Amino acid sequence: MAELPARIIIADDEAIIRLDLKEILEEAGYTVVAETGRGDEAVSLVDAHEPDLVILDIKMPGMDGIRAAREIGSRHEVAVLLLTAFSQRDLIQEARDAGVSAYLVKPFRKAELIPAVEQVLRLAREDRIIAGEVDERSTEAIAEDKLETRRLVDQAKELLIDRHGMKEDEAFAFIQQTAMQNRARMRDVATSIVEGSLAPER
């Protein structure tokens, strides 16, 4: 079955930026399900539409992008891409703490936007797969396990890309499929790759 195009919500208080974003995204095959110029409305729209990705500007009336990202992240598993001006780079760490997956500096070009969107959506898919592996334990233990698994998987992906010429999605698929075939956890497969005891067959 063909994968449905990712559903996206755009929140930016500049109408011209929203229009540009919508045109670029729809041209690339994504579905823009809603748009708004307010941060508080972005939160309500995510509640209503449950998109795959929300693009938030940092400065908006009603609620700024970082607070909106924190609010959205507390209710939904949704990827967040933040739009920021050069002068706002000091807010990036705060944005990461609020659950923002990536950020893009304005003014952005089409050549930067689509790869950023693809990367954010790919990482969100990987995170869902990783989360599906984690045992039912305390919330804190689950969060730690997810972080550690993500760290090891990222390390293993880098090695597979550098040493075996794989693309990023191929490297992740190799880790995931090897884990399924061996009835092992992805973090154990990733550890074996990092330690050098496991490599793809040539």
N, C-alpha and C positions, 0 to 999 in steps of 0.2 A: 504494500500500500504506500502511495506517495505521501511524504510528510507534508502536513498543512503548513502554509507560510506562517511565520511567527507573527503574533498579534502585538501591536505596539501602541502605547499611549505617549503623547507628546505634551510636555508642560513647559511653556516659556512665555513670558509676558510680552515678548515682541512678536506681533502677528507675522511680520515678514520672515522671521527665523522659523516660526512654526510652518509657514507655507513652504519654505525651502526644504526643511526636514521632511515634511510629508511627501513632497514631490520626489526627492532623492530616494526615500525609503520605498515608496510605491513603485517607482521605476525599477528598483532592485528586487521587487517581488514580495515585499512585506505588506502586511495589512495594518493600516493605521485605524484603530477602532475608536479613538477619541482624542480630543486635544483641548487644552485649556491654557489660560494665562495666569492661573492662580494655583498656589501650592496646596491649599486646603481642598480645592476642587479636584486636584490630581489624586489625592488620597481617596476621595469619594468615587472617582472614576475607576480606580484600581479595584475598589470594593465591588463595583457594579460589573466590570468587564473581565476581571481576572486575566490580564494580559501576560504575555511571556516576558515583555520588557517594558520599562517605563523610562523615558528620557526626561530628566528634570534640569531646569536651569537653577543655578544657586540662588539668584535674587529674584524673588517673586512676591507679589502682594498675598496677603492671607496667611502664608506660611512659607518660609524659605525652603530651598531644595533639600538641604541637609535634614531639617526637621521632618519634612515630608517623607524623605527616604527612611528615616528612623521609624516613623509611624507606619509606613507601608511594610517595612521589613518585620515589624512586630505582628502583623496580621497575615502576610502572604509570603509564599516562596516565589518571588519575582525578581528578575535581574534588573539592576538600576544602573543607568549610564548618566553621569552628571556632566552638564555643560558649565564651564567655568571661564572667566576672563583671566588674563595673565596675572593681574594683581591679586587674584584670589587663591594662589597656589598654597598659601599658608593654611587654607581650609581643607586641603586634600586629606591630611591625616584624620581630621574630624569626620570627613566624608566616609573614609574607609571604616572608621569605628561605627558609623551609622548604617553600614551594610552596603555601601556603594561599590559595585563591581569594578567600575572603571570610570575614567573621566576624559573629556575632550575639551581642548582649549579653543575658545572662540576668538576670531572667526575661524571656522573649520572648513575644510574642503571636502568635496564628495569622496575623493580618494582616501581621506582619513576616516570619514564617518562609517562607510560600509564595513571595512575591516574591523573597526572598533565594535560595531554592532554584532558582527559574526563571532568575534572573540568572546564578548560578554555572554552571548547565547550559548556558545559551546561550553564555556566554563560553568554556566548554570545547569546545562544538561549533565555535565560530569559530576557536579555537586549533588544532583538528585540521585544519580547512580551510586555515588559514594555513601550518601545518607541512607539509601535503601539497604546497605550492607550492615549498618551499625546495629548492635544488639540493643534490646530494650533494657536500658539501665537508667541511672539518674541523668537528668538533663545535662548536668555539668560534665559527666563522664562521656556522654554522647558527643557533646560539643568538642571536648578534647580529642576524642577518637577521630572525629571528622577532620579536625585541623591537622592532626598527625598524619592521617591517611592522605589528605590533600597535599601535604608537604612532601611525603614520600613519592606519591604518584607524579607530582611535578618534577621531582629530581629524576625519576626513572624516565619520564617523557623526554627530558632534556638529553639524557644519555642515548636514548633510542634515536633521537633526531640527529645528534652530533655523530654518533658512531655508526649508525646503520642507515642514515639518509632517509629516515621516515618523516612523513608529514605529522603535524601535531595530532590530528584526529586519528591517523593510523596508529600512532604510538599509544594513544589512550585505548583504542580498540584492541590492540595487542595485549595490553595489561588486563583489560576487562575479560576478553575471551580466554586468556590463559587461566585466569582465576576461575572462570566458570567450568572450563574443561577439567581442571584439577580439584574442583570443589574447595578452593582456597579463597582467602580474603584478598582483595586487591592490594591492601597494604603489605601483605606477605610476599605477593608476586613482585611488587615494586621494590621491596627490600632486597629480594634476590637479584633483581636487575642492577640495583645500586651497588650491591656487594660483588657483582660480577659472576655469580653462580648460575645466572639464567640469561640467555640471549636468544634472539630470534634465529631460526635456522636459515642459512643462506640459500 
